[in-house]
């Protein structure tokens, strides 16, 4: 009984830790075009955080190390993101602007359902002379949520596909003599937070321990 109490206490503690970190979720990207011999989807992610009540931030990270630069980001939204899109391109070599002209994620129409970029929910690097989000750099995009919705609602919409995020990456595989190619990526299911992994592991151990006790 004492061992059971200890296991349950640890499980409750892990659940508390997981809840405390529930408002930070990392999403990986999946390649939808695969134009070249190398898929570098693993070096990109977007981290969803809460800036304040009903305000969320999407931080796009290029972890490197392979050549490739995020040129544009797109949101296929349902009814959760507000019309105000604020760009935080604080790194000195990252300069993005909101796109107001019709534009869509390249090859997004090949998805099922097709990726349809919502009006005004897209941003790109300001011009050809400016680099995008290169390895080791990041870009922040901030939204006010509609109708008092919360970051939990955003997480739910991303998990079900009601809200999708796309990025267009250029200069993949670029060298001094070769300009590389471009690919389009869409967010994959969320990466479990460390707390969720620990919690799941403890649960498995607890079930196994209880089964062994019944067999004795």
C-alpha positions as CSV (number, residue, x, y, z in Angstrom):
1,X,0.0,0.0,0.0
2,X,2.9,2.4,0.8
3,X,4.4,1.8,-2.6
4,X,1.0,2.5,-4.3
5,X,0.7,5.8,-2.3
6,X,4.2,6.9,-3.5
7,X,3.4,6.0,-7.1
8,X,0.1,7.9,-7.0
9,X,1.8,10.9,-5.4
10,X,4.4,11.0,-8.1
11,X,1.7,10.7,-10.7
12,X,-0.2,13.6,-9.2
13,X,2.9,15.7,-9.1
14,X,3.7,15.0,-12.7
15,X,0.2,16.0,-13.7
16,X,0.6,19.3,-11.9
17,X,3.8,20.0,-13.7
18,X,2.3,19.1,-17.0
19,X,-0.7,21.4,-16.4
20,X,1.7,24.2,-15.5
21,X,3.5,23.9,-18.8
22,X,0.3,23.3,-20.9
23,X,0.5,26.7,-22.5
24,X,3.6,26.0,-24.4
25,X,3.3,23.7,-27.4
26,X,5.8,22.9,-30.1
27,X,4.7,21.8,-33.6
28,X,7.0,20.3,-36.1
29,X,6.5,20.6,-39.9
30,X,6.0,18.0,-42.7
31,X,7.2,18.5,-46.2
32,X,4.4,18.6,-48.8
33,X,6.4,19.1,-52.0
34,X,9.8,17.3,-51.7
35,X,11.4,19.0,-54.7
36,X,15.0,18.0,-53.9
37,X,16.9,15.0,-52.6
38,X,17.0,16.2,-49.0
39,X,14.1,16.7,-46.6
40,X,15.0,19.2,-43.9
41,X,11.6,19.4,-42.3
42,X,13.2,18.4,-39.0
43,X,15.0,21.7,-38.6
44,X,11.9,23.8,-38.4
45,X,9.3,24.1,-35.7
46,X,6.7,26.6,-34.4
47,X,6.2,27.2,-30.7
48,X,2.8,28.4,-29.5
49,X,2.8,30.5,-26.3
50,X,0.4,32.9,-24.6
51,X,1.6,36.5,-24.4
52,X,-1.4,37.7,-22.3
53,X,-5.1,36.9,-22.0
54,X,-6.5,36.1,-25.4
55,X,-3.2,37.0,-27.2
56,X,-1.0,34.2,-28.6
57,X,2.4,34.1,-30.2
58,X,3.7,31.8,-32.9
59,X,7.5,31.6,-32.9
60,X,9.0,30.1,-36.0
61,X,12.4,28.6,-35.5
62,X,15.0,27.5,-38.0
63,X,17.2,25.2,-35.9
64,X,19.6,24.4,-38.8
65,X,22.2,23.3,-39.6
66,X,21.4,22.7,-43.2
67,X,21.0,25.5,-45.7
68,X,17.4,26.7,-46.0
69,X,15.6,29.9,-45.1
70,X,11.9,30.6,-44.3
71,X,10.7,33.0,-46.9
72,X,7.0,33.2,-46.0
73,X,4.4,31.9,-43.4
74,X,0.7,31.3,-44.0
75,X,-2.3,30.5,-41.7
76,X,-5.3,28.5,-42.9
77,X,-7.7,29.6,-40.1
78,X,-11.2,28.7,-39.0
79,X,-12.7,31.3,-36.7
80,X,-10.2,31.8,-33.9
81,X,-7.4,34.2,-35.0
82,X,-8.2,37.9,-35.0
83,X,-7.5,40.1,-38.0
84,X,-4.6,41.8,-36.3
85,X,-1.3,40.1,-37.2
86,X,1.7,41.6,-35.5
87,X,5.2,40.6,-36.7
88,X,8.1,40.4,-34.3
89,X,11.2,40.2,-36.5
90,X,13.6,41.4,-33.9
91,X,16.7,39.5,-35.1
92,X,18.7,42.0,-37.1
93,X,18.8,39.9,-40.3
94,X,15.1,39.0,-40.2
95,X,12.7,41.4,-41.9
96,X,9.1,40.4,-42.6
97,X,6.0,42.2,-43.7
98,X,2.3,41.4,-43.8
99,X,1.0,40.3,-47.2
100,X,-2.2,42.0,-48.3
101,X,-2.3,40.9,-51.9
102,X,-3.7,37.5,-52.8
103,X,-1.2,34.8,-52.2
104,X,-1.3,31.2,-51.1
105,X,1.0,28.5,-49.8
106,X,2.7,27.0,-52.8
107,X,1.3,23.5,-53.5
108,X,-1.1,23.9,-50.6
109,X,-4.0,23.0,-52.9
110,X,-2.6,19.5,-53.1
111,X,-3.6,18.8,-49.5
112,X,-6.9,17.3,-48.5
113,X,-8.7,19.5,-47.7
114,X,-6.7,22.1,-49.7
115,X,-4.7,24.7,-47.7
116,X,-6.6,28.0,-48.2
117,X,-4.7,31.0,-46.7
118,X,-7.0,33.2,-44.8
119,X,-7.2,36.9,-45.8
120,X,-4.4,39.0,-44.2
121,X,-3.0,35.9,-42.4
122,X,0.3,35.7,-44.2
123,X,3.7,37.3,-44.0
124,X,6.9,37.2,-46.1
125,X,10.4,38.6,-46.1
126,X,10.3,42.2,-47.2
127,X,12.3,41.8,-50.5
128,X,14.7,39.6,-52.4
129,X,17.8,41.3,-50.9
130,X,16.8,40.4,-47.4
131,X,17.3,37.0,-46.0
132,X,14.5,35.1,-44.4
133,X,14.7,33.1,-41.2
134,X,18.1,31.4,-41.6
135,X,19.5,28.6,-39.4
136,X,19.8,29.8,-35.8
137,X,17.1,32.5,-36.3
138,X,13.5,32.9,-35.4
139,X,10.4,35.0,-36.3
140,X,7.5,35.8,-34.0
141,X,3.9,36.4,-35.2
142,X,1.3,37.6,-32.6
143,X,-2.5,37.3,-32.9
144,X,-5.4,38.7,-30.8
145,X,-8.0,35.9,-30.5
146,X,-11.6,36.2,-31.4
147,X,-14.5,36.3,-29.0
148,X,-12.5,35.7,-25.8
149,X,-11.1,32.3,-27.0
150,X,-8.0,31.1,-25.3
151,X,-4.7,29.3,-26.2
152,X,-6.4,26.0,-25.4
153,X,-8.8,26.7,-28.2
154,X,-5.9,27.3,-30.5
155,X,-4.3,24.1,-29.5
156,X,-7.5,22.2,-30.1
157,X,-7.9,23.7,-33.6
158,X,-4.3,22.9,-34.5
159,X,-4.8,19.3,-33.3
160,X,-7.9,18.8,-35.3
161,X,-6.7,20.6,-38.4
162,X,-9.3,23.4,-38.2
163,X,-6.3,25.7,-38.0
164,X,-3.2,24.9,-40.1
165,X,0.2,26.7,-40.5
166,X,2.3,26.6,-43.6
167,X,5.8,27.8,-44.3
168,X,7.6,28.3,-47.7
169,X,11.4,27.6,-47.4
170,X,13.9,28.6,-50.0
171,X,17.7,28.2,-50.6
172,X,17.5,24.5,-49.5
173,X,20.8,22.8,-50.2
174,X,22.3,26.1,-51.5
175,X,26.0,26.4,-52.0
176,X,28.3,29.1,-53.3
177,X,27.6,28.0,-56.8
178,X,24.1,26.6,-56.5
179,X,21.0,28.5,-55.3
180,X,19.2,25.5,-54.0
181,X,15.5,24.7,-54.2
182,X,12.3,25.6,-52.3
183,X,9.7,23.4,-50.5
184,X,6.4,24.0,-48.7
185,X,5.7,22.6,-45.3
186,X,2.6,22.3,-43.1
187,X,2.5,21.8,-39.3
188,X,2.4,18.2,-38.1
189,X,0.7,17.0,-34.9
190,X,2.1,18.6,-31.7
191,X,5.3,17.3,-30.1
192,X,4.5,16.0,-26.6
193,X,5.9,18.2,-23.8
194,X,8.5,16.5,-21.5
195,X,5.9,16.5,-18.7
196,X,3.4,14.5,-20.9
197,X,6.1,11.9,-21.7
198,X,7.0,11.5,-18.0
199,X,3.3,11.3,-17.1
200,X,2.6,8.7,-19.7
201,X,5.7,6.6,-18.5
202,X,4.6,6.8,-14.9
203,X,1.1,5.6,-15.9
204,X,2.5,2.6,-17.8
205,X,4.6,1.7,-14.8
206,X,1.7,2.0,-12.4
207,X,-0.5,-0.2,-14.5
208,X,2.2,-2.8,-14.8
209,X,2.8,-2.8,-11.0
210,X,-0.9,-3.2,-10.2
211,X,-1.1,-6.1,-12.6
212,X,1.8,-7.9,-11.0
213,X,0.3,-7.5,-7.6
214,X,-2.9,-9.1,-8.8
215,X,-0.9,-12.1,-10.1
216,X,0.9,-12.6,-6.9
